[in-house]
Amino acid sequence: MACTSCHAAHGSSAPASLKKASVNETCTDCHAEYRGPFLWEHQPVTEDCANCHDAHGSTQPAMLKTRAPFLCQQCHEEQGHPSVPNTPLGLAGGTPNSTLLLGGCLNCHSQIHGSNDPSGRAFMR
């Protein structure tokens, strides 16, 4: 990877001198498996890959901005989810459920970019 993998060296009419018209078009030029369309689409994915990923690098796996579940919880509430007890303080002493912290949301919701499975609206297949 080099700057010119995504950016036009002599400029372009796209934002940030991208080679393609948008961030998503630039990313899916190499990552076609995330292009879609999918039967069930995760809205942030269709908007902008940069909602979750840092294209210029990250210390997190898959260049995520922060690790799951913290990234997911920026938009999704954890209360009422099977991995979180329905108590005001969580587990005894007010600590979050270990299931949520250890593996994050992606343990079950593995197809977060989108799914074509008829029963996959929760991005689990």
GIWO-V965248 format. One record per pair of residues at least 4 apart in sequence whose ideal C-beta (glycine too) atoms are under 7 Angstrom apart, sorted by sequence separation. I is the first residue (numbers start at 0). J is the second residue. If there is no record, write none. Layout:
i=I j=J
i=I j=J
//
This chain:
i=0 j=4
i=2 j=6
i=7 j=11
i=13 j=17
i=20 j=24
i=21 j=25
i=22 j=26
i=23 j=27
i=24 j=28
i=26 j=30
i=27 j=31
i=36 j=40
i=40 j=44
i=42 j=46
i=46 j=50
i=48 j=52
i=53 j=57
i=59 j=63
i=65 j=69
i=66 j=70
i=67 j=71
i=68 j=72
i=71 j=75
i=89 j=93
i=90 j=94
i=95 j=99
i=97 j=101
i=98 j=102
i=102 j=106
i=104 j=108
i=105 j=109
i=110 j=114
i=119 j=123
i=3 j=8
i=11 j=16
i=17 j=22
i=19 j=24
i=35 j=40
i=40 j=45
i=49 j=54
i=57 j=62
i=65 j=70
i=72 j=77
i=78 j=83
i=84 j=89
i=88 j=93
i=89 j=94
i=95 j=100
i=114 j=119
i=119 j=124
i=10 j=16
i=11 j=17
i=13 j=19
i=19 j=25
i=27 j=33
i=56 j=62
i=57 j=63
i=59 j=65
i=64 j=70
i=77 j=83
i=79 j=85
i=83 j=89
i=84 j=90
i=89 j=95
i=90 j=96
i=105 j=111
i=11 j=18
i=13 j=20
i=18 j=25
i=27 j=34
i=43 j=50
i=57 j=64
i=59 j=66
i=63 j=70
i=89 j=96
i=17 j=25
i=43 j=51
i=54 j=62
i=114 j=122
i=116 j=124
i=6 j=15
i=7 j=16
i=19 j=28
i=52 j=61
i=53 j=62
i=110 j=119
i=6 j=16
i=52 j=62
i=114 j=124
i=6 j=17
i=7 j=18
i=52 j=63
i=53 j=64
i=111 j=122
i=5 j=17
i=6 j=18
i=51 j=63
i=52 j=64
i=84 j=96
i=110 j=122
i=5 j=18
i=51 j=64
i=83 j=96
i=108 j=121
i=110 j=123
i=82 j=96
i=108 j=122
i=109 j=123
i=110 j=124
i=108 j=123
i=82 j=98
i=83 j=99
i=107 j=123
i=82 j=99
i=51 j=70
i=5 j=25
i=26 j=48
i=77 j=99
i=23 j=47
i=22 j=47
i=23 j=48
i=22 j=48
i=22 j=49
i=68 j=99
i=71 j=104
i=68 j=103
i=67 j=103
i=68 j=104
i=66 j=103
i=67 j=104
i=67 j=105
i=5 j=54
i=44 j=112
i=44 j=113
i=41 j=111
i=41 j=112
i=41 j=113
i=40 j=113
i=39 j=113
i=39 j=114
i=37 j=113
i=38 j=114
i=37 j=114
i=38 j=115
i=35 j=113
i=37 j=115
i=33 j=112
i=39 j=119
i=39 j=120
i=41 j=122
i=39 j=122
//
